[in-house]
Amino acid sequence: MRPVNSGRAPFTYDGATYETYYKVFGDLRAPHAAPPILVAHGGPGMTHDYLLPHADLAAAGAHPRVVVFYDQIGNGRSSRRPDAPKAFWTVDLFLDELESLLAHLGVADEFDMVGHSWGGMMASELVVRRHPKGLRRLVIADSPASVALWGQSFMQLLGEFPEEVQETVKAGEEKDLKAYREAVFKVYAVYGLRIQPFPQEFLTTLEYRYGDDADRTVPNAGILSGWTVIDRLKDVDVPTLVINGAFDIAQDWVVEAYHKNIPGAKWVKFENSSHLPCWEEREEYMKTIASFLEA
């Protein structure tokens, strides 16, 4: 199914108005037997492109679905703020933008949500902070329950690579962007997306994040410094599915708090996937999510 609508939704924050780029698969104006699905991308600092396989969900279940993607503020095709101080970039900023988009599209009263990586972290914050009345079911895919766990996992897995790769990644992108990008992509090829060559949609997102002319304001803003949701997960009050892959940077011990602490949460692990089972085990992944959303 091709996108039938894309556009830019106005988002007013702290006295200024920005634009949120969105892409819709399906027709929001038509009557539907099932709620639309909003898909939130990772990062902070990525774009929606790499998650486009989720458009399969429009026809994966018993009833047709509308699937909505968007680029978060500061990223991709949405408004940029390279001049904004780091204090501008907060979790609440992204939650306000999400709620604004839902209202603009007219779906705030009933929707499901799939959040990948940082998108899942943001989704958990949406629930424990805002308790949106319209959210019916939540999928947290490949997301750490704390940034410290993610960092520990990444460094553990990085240790499996040659010393040159380890040193280049640890030195950071500011020292040598090209070398850093090549080193990170080697890690991604094992623990990010185990499909070679990388799909074009994934490469598009990586270009927005790691390209020579990329805007790195958001990933460098320190939004998730010290972040954890573990002690608040008991307040998640919607049916939740937790997903990760056997070769995921979000290893079992990185995601298990979601399953342990969210009342009634289900957990599915994809044995032939890394951080993106939506690509690596696409058909089974879509069936799993569609079944959960329709349960």
C-alpha positions in Angstrom: 0.0 0.0 0.0 1.4 3.4 -0.9 1.1 6.3 1.4 -2.1 8.2 0.7 -1.2 11.3 2.7 1.9 13.1 3.9 2.1 16.5 5.3 3.4 18.8 8.1 1.4 19.3 11.2 1.8 22.6 13.1 3.3 22.2 16.6 3.4 25.2 19.0 5.8 25.0 21.8 7.1 27.7 24.1 5.6 30.5 22.0 7.0 29.3 18.7 5.3 27.2 16.0 7.2 24.3 14.3 6.2 21.6 11.8 6.1 17.8 12.3 6.4 15.8 9.1 4.1 12.8 9.0 3.3 10.0 6.5 0.0 8.1 6.6 -0.7 4.6 5.1 -4.4 4.3 4.7 -7.3 6.8 4.9 -7.9 8.4 8.2 -11.2 9.8 6.9 -12.7 6.4 6.2 -14.5 4.3 8.9 -12.3 1.6 10.4 -13.0 -1.3 12.7 -9.6 -1.0 14.4 -7.7 1.9 15.8 -4.9 3.5 13.8 -1.3 2.6 14.7 1.3 5.3 15.4 4.9 4.3 14.9 7.6 6.2 16.8 11.2 6.1 15.6 14.4 5.7 17.6 17.4 7.9 18.3 17.0 10.5 19.7 18.1 11.7 16.3 16.9 9.2 13.7 14.0 9.4 11.3 10.9 7.3 10.4 12.3 5.8 7.2 14.0 2.7 8.7 10.7 1.7 10.3 8.6 1.7 7.1 8.2 -2.1 7.0 5.5 -1.4 9.7 3.3 -0.2 6.9 2.7 -4.0 6.5 0.5 -3.7 9.6 -2.1 -1.9 7.5 -3.1 -5.3 6.1 -1.6 -7.8 8.6 -4.6 -8.4 10.7 -8.3 -9.2 10.4 -9.2 -5.6 9.8 -7.5 -2.9 7.7 -5.5 -0.5 9.7 -4.2 3.0 9.2 -0.5 3.3 10.0 1.1 6.7 10.9 4.8 7.6 10.8 6.5 10.9 11.6 9.8 12.5 12.1 10.3 14.0 15.5 11.2 17.7 15.8 14.8 18.4 15.0 15.0 15.3 12.8 14.6 14.4 9.1 11.9 16.5 7.4 10.5 18.1 10.5 11.5 21.6 11.8 15.1 21.9 12.9 16.5 24.0 15.8 20.3 23.9 15.5 20.4 27.1 17.5 18.4 25.8 20.4 20.2 25.4 23.8 20.4 21.9 25.1 17.8 22.8 27.7 15.2 23.0 24.9 15.5 19.3 24.2 13.6 17.4 26.8 11.4 14.3 27.0 8.4 16.6 27.5 9.1 18.4 24.3 8.7 15.2 22.3 5.6 14.1 24.3 4.0 17.5 23.6 4.8 17.1 19.9 3.4 13.6 19.8 0.1 14.7 21.5 -0.1 17.6 19.1 0.3 15.3 16.1 -2.4 12.9 17.4 -4.8 15.8 17.8 -4.0 17.2 14.4 -4.7 13.9 12.8 -7.9 13.4 14.8 -6.8 10.1 16.3 -6.1 11.1 20.0 -9.3 9.4 21.2 -8.3 6.0 20.0 -5.0 4.7 18.8 -2.4 2.0 19.2 1.4 2.7 19.4 4.6 1.0 18.4 7.7 2.6 19.7 11.1 1.4 18.6 14.3 1.9 20.7 14.1 5.5 21.9 10.6 5.5 20.5 9.6 2.8 22.9 11.3 4.7 25.8 9.3 7.8 24.8 6.1 5.7 24.6 6.7 4.4 28.1 7.1 8.0 29.3 3.9 9.0 27.5 2.0 6.4 29.5 3.5 7.0 33.0 3.5 10.8 32.7 0.4 11.6 30.6 -1.8 8.4 30.8 -3.5 9.2 27.4 -7.1 8.1 27.4 -7.0 7.1 23.8 -4.1 4.7 23.8 -5.5 1.2 23.6 -2.4 -1.0 23.2 1.4 -0.4 23.3 4.3 -2.2 21.7 7.8 -1.5 23.1 10.3 -2.8 20.6 14.0 -3.2 21.2 14.0 -0.5 23.9 16.2 -0.3 27.0 14.5 0.3 30.3 17.4 2.6 31.3 20.1 4.4 29.3 22.7 2.9 31.7 21.7 -0.6 30.7 21.9 0.3 27.0 25.4 1.8 27.5 26.6 -1.3 29.3 25.3 -3.6 26.6 26.7 -1.6 23.8 30.2 -1.5 25.4 30.0 -5.2 26.1 29.2 -6.0 22.5 31.7 -3.5 21.2 34.4 -5.5 23.0 33.9 -8.3 20.5 35.2 -6.2 17.6 38.8 -5.5 16.5 40.7 -2.9 18.6 40.6 -0.4 15.8 36.8 -0.4 15.7 36.6 -0.2 19.4 39.0 2.8 19.7 37.3 4.6 16.8 33.8 4.3 18.3 35.1 5.4 21.7 36.8 8.4 20.2 33.4 9.7 18.9 32.2 11.2 15.7 33.8 14.7 16.5 37.3 13.4 16.0 36.8 11.7 12.6 33.3 11.4 11.3 34.0 9.2 8.3 36.1 6.7 10.4 33.5 6.8 13.2 30.6 6.1 10.7 32.4 3.2 9.2 33.1 1.7 12.6 29.6 2.1 13.9 28.2 0.6 10.7 30.3 -2.5 11.4 28.7 -2.8 14.8 25.2 -2.2 13.3 25.8 -5.0 10.7 26.0 -7.5 13.6 23.8 -6.0 16.3 21.7 -3.4 14.5 20.4 -4.9 11.2 21.8 -8.3 10.0 20.7 -7.8 6.4 23.4 -7.0 3.8 23.4 -4.7 2.0 21.5 -2.5 4.3 18.0 -1.6 2.9 17.7 1.8 1.4 15.2 3.0 4.0 17.8 2.2 6.7 20.5 3.9 4.8 18.3 7.0 4.4 17.9 7.2 8.2 21.6 6.7 8.7 22.4 9.5 6.2 20.2 11.9 8.2 22.0 10.8 11.4 25.6 10.3 10.3 25.9 12.0 6.9 28.5 14.7 6.3 25.9 17.4 6.4 23.7 15.8 9.0 22.1 17.9 11.8 23.4 16.4 15.0 21.7 18.8 17.3 19.3 16.3 18.8 21.6 13.3 19.3 24.2 15.6 20.9 21.7 17.3 23.3 22.0 14.8 26.1 18.3 14.2 26.3 18.6 10.8 27.9 21.4 11.5 30.3 20.8 9.4 33.4 17.4 8.3 32.1 15.5 5.4 33.5 11.8 4.4 33.7 12.3 1.2 35.7 10.9 2.5 38.9 7.8 3.9 37.2 6.8 1.0 35.0 4.3 -0.2 37.5 2.2 2.8 36.4 1.8 1.6 32.9 -1.9 1.0 32.6 -2.3 -0.3 29.0 -1.8 -3.8 27.6 1.9 -3.9 26.5 4.0 -6.2 24.3 7.8 -6.1 24.7 10.0 -7.2 21.8 13.7 -7.8 21.3 16.0 -9.9 19.2 18.5 -12.6 20.1 21.3 -10.5 18.7 20.0 -7.1 19.9 21.9 -4.4 21.6 18.7 -4.3 23.7 19.7 -7.7 25.2 17.3 -9.6 27.5 18.7 -8.0 30.7 18.3 -4.6 29.0 14.5 -5.0 28.3 13.4 -7.4 31.0 12.3 -4.7 33.4 9.5 -3.8 31.0 8.2 -7.4 31.2 8.8 -7.7 34.9 7.4 -4.4 36.1 4.5 -3.6 33.7 1.4 -5.4 34.9 0.5 -8.2 32.5 3.1 -7.3 29.9 3.9 -10.0 27.3 7.4 -10.5 25.9 8.4 -12.0 22.5 12.0 -12.6 21.5 12.9 -13.0 17.8 15.7 -15.6 17.6 17.0 -14.6 14.2 17.1 -10.9 14.7 19.1 -8.1 16.1 17.8 -4.6 16.7 15.4 -4.6 13.8 13.2 -7.7 13.7 10.8 -5.7 11.6 13.3 -6.2 8.8 15.0 -9.5 9.8 11.9 -11.6 10.6 9.4 -9.3 8.9 6.5 -11.6 8.4 6.5 -13.2 11.8 7.1 -9.8 13.5 4.1 -8.3 11.8 1.9 -11.3 12.6 3.0 -11.1 16.3 2.1 -7.4 16.5 -1.1 -7.7 14.6 -2.2 -10.6 16.8 -1.4 -8.6 20.0 -3.2 -5.5 18.8 -6.3 -7.5 18.0 -6.3 -9.6 21.1 
